């Protein structure tokens, strides 16, 4: 959480936003039922309309959080894979931006 809060304070994407309370609320919800929270989060993103830049920002933040502890749990890989599919990010764009994200190789491109 400290990485997320630090990123929210320093990153220009979040300039002018105070996300500390929202991060704490999300963490509390996650701790209550983490599996349900993850699926609800993915469902939330799938119902929104984002342009390509916004999609990349969402992925950059998610990947940054996952990489913060220098360990990628298999469930984190699954989350990123589902988020990429949910956001309908084309493989070519994803690979250009996140060249060394090797988990991407496991993503099915059938629906993209």
KEDRENVO-59957 format. One line per 8 residues: their letters; for each residue x, y, z of N, C-alpha, C. Coordinates in pm, whole numbers. Atoms other than C-alpha are relative to their C-alpha. Layout:
N
A> X,Y,Z,X,Y,Z,X,Y,Z; ...
This chain:
112
XXXXXXXX> 81,-121,0,0,0,0,85,126,0; -85,-119,-4,284,236,67,45,38,-141; -38,-29,139,394,201,-298,-115,70,-73; 116,-58,69,43,281,-422,-20,144,46; 18,-136,-52,12,583,-194,111,92,-49; -113,-79,49,357,704,-295,-19,35,-148; 24,-22,142,271,662,-664,-112,103,-19; 113,-93,13,-58,848,-616,42,142,34
XXXXXXXX> -48,-134,-36,128,1141,-456,97,56,-102; -110,-48,85,419,1160,-701,-30,-3,-149; 21,20,143,287,1046,-1038,-84,112,-59; 72,-111,63,173,1320,-1274,-141,-37,-43; 134,43,37,-130,1111,-1372,-102,37,108; 90,-20,-114,-276,1173,-1026,12,138,62; -20,-134,-54,-173,1534,-976,-135,67,26; 124,-68,-37,-447,1723,-794,-104,-89,63
XXXXXXXX> 94,93,-60,-616,1412,-659,55,-52,132; -38,59,-127,-607,1295,-298,-61,-139,5; 50,137,10,-637,919,-327,21,-83,126; -31,76,-121,-524,818,24,-120,-71,61; 120,60,-61,-874,760,164,-61,-106,-91; 56,98,95,-992,582,-150,85,-128,-1; -89,117,-4,-687,353,-140,-27,-81,127; 28,70,-126,-757,270,226,-135,-73,-7
XXXXXXXX> 132,64,14,-1124,196,144,8,-123,-90; -17,114,90,-1023,-30,-145,72,-114,71; -75,102,-74,-776,-213,76,-91,-71,101; 92,60,-97,-1043,-268,341,-97,-95,-71; 91,86,76,-1285,-407,81,71,-126,-48; -79,114,47,-1012,-630,-61,24,-99,113; -28,88,-114,-924,-767,283,-124,-76,47; 123,68,-41,-1289,-855,350,-30,-119,-89
XXXXXXXX> 26,110,93,-1325,-1070,38,79,24,-129; -89,-36,110,-1031,-1054,-200,-41,-54,-136; 40,56,129,-1160,-1286,-472,-116,78,-60; 115,-75,46,-1492,-1108,-498,40,142,-41; -44,-136,30,-1321,-769,-493,70,7,-136; -72,1,128,-1094,-859,-785,-99,-12,-116; 98,16,108,-1387,-978,-999,-89,124,-14; 79,-123,6,-1592,-671,-908,78,113,-67
XXXXXXXX> -85,-103,59,-1299,-448,-1005,9,-20,-151; -8,27,144,-1258,-617,-1343,-134,29,-67; 133,-27,54,-1633,-600,-1400,-24,151,-11; 13,-146,3,-1627,-228,-1315,70,58,-122; -75,-51,113,-1357,-161,-1573,-62,-41,-133; 57,47,126,-1535,-366,-1838,-125,79,-40; 123,-75,29,-1845,-146,-1812,28,146,-36; -37,-139,30,-1656,179,-1873,56,10,-141
XXXXXXXX> -56,-26,132,-1544,335,-2197,126,85,17; -128,-69,-14,-1177,433,-2209,64,15,-137; -80,-11,122,-960,570,-2485,130,-76,22; -122,81,-8,-627,400,-2560,97,51,106; -91,-58,-100,-427,639,-2341,-47,-36,141; 53,34,-131,-655,581,-2042,21,-149,31; -23,143,-19,-629,205,-2092,144,-27,41; -142,19,-32,-250,224,-2087,34,53,139
XXXXXXXX> -22,-52,-135,-257,438,-1774,-48,-100,103; 52,100,-93,-476,181,-1598,94,-120,10; -92,114,0,-242,-99,-1703,133,36,65; -127,-42,-59,67,99,-1606,-8,3,153; 18,-4,-145,-67,159,-1256,-11,-142,56; 17,137,-48,-176,-203,-1215,132,-77,-2; -127,71,10,157,-339,-1336,102,58,98; -89,-62,-98,348,-88,-1122,-23,-51,140
XXXXXXXX> 35,52,-132,164,-204,-814,46,-145,14; -38,141,-4,225,-569,-898,152,-16,8; -146,11,-1,595,-514,-960,65,61,125; -56,-74,-113,641,-307,-642,76,-89,98; -67,87,-98,739,-605,-427,101,-94,-67; -97,82,74,966,-758,-696,-36,-147,-4; 49,137,9,754,-1072,-695,-134,4,-72; 127,7,73,479,-1160,-940,-68,-132,33
XXXXXXXX> 79,115,-40,229,-1397,-789,-81,-47,-122; 82,48,113,43,-1621,-1039,-137,66,-7; 130,-67,1,-284,-1459,-932,10,143,-53; -20,-134,55,-141,-1118,-1017,11,-5,-152; -8,19,145,-58,-1246,-1364,-138,-21,-59; 137,25,46,-412,-1372,-1402,-79,131,-3; 71,-128,-7,-545,-1032,-1293,38,89,-119; -44,-84,112,-333,-846,-1551,-52,-55,-131
XXXXXXXX> 53,61,123,-432,-1092,-1823,-148,32,-18; 144,-28,9,-800,-1044,-1743,-26,148,-24; 17,-143,20,-762,-668,-1725,31,39,-145; -35,-27,140,-592,-659,-2069,-115,-41,-92; 111,49,82,-872,-866,-2220,-123,88,21; 116,-83,-35,-1139,-664,-2038,8,137,-67; -18,-132,58,-995,-335,-2163,13,-3,-153; -14,19,144,-954,-480,-2514,120,78,-55
XXXXXXXX> -124,-62,46,-598,-359,-2547,62,-91,-104; -61,84,104,-453,-485,-2876,141,-45,40; -129,58,-34,-150,-709,-2840,115,90,-43; -110,-83,51,65,-478,-3051,25,121,90; -14,-116,-88,0,-176,-2828,58,-43,134; -48,50,-128,55,-378,-2513,149,-33,-8; -140,41,14,384,-520,-2640,94,119,-20; -83,-119,18,516,-180,-2747,23,68,135
XXXXXXXX> -11,-72,-127,446,-26,-2407,65,-85,110; -46,86,-109,524,-325,-2181,83,-115,-58; -83,97,71,798,-504,-2373,40,-121,83; -51,109,-81,923,-713,-2085,-104,-63,92; 106,62,-81,589,-820,-1944,-28,-137,-61; 5,131,64,636,-1187,-2031,-126,-79,30; 125,69,-31,310,-1294,-1869,-99,16,-114; 93,-27,109,137,-1147,-2171,-10,-115,-98
XXXXXXXX> 1,109,94,233,-1449,-2377,-114,-100,25; 107,95,-33,-36,-1648,-2196,-139,52,-30; 131,-59,25,-316,-1414,-2298,-54,-47,-135; 66,39,125,-560,-1541,-2557,-41,125,-76; 34,-115,83,-602,-1295,-2843,-128,-24,-84; 117,33,82,-917,-1458,-2980,-101,114,-8; 106,-101,-4,-1147,-1175,-2872,50,142,-20; -52,-135,15,-916,-882,-2934,5,40,-145
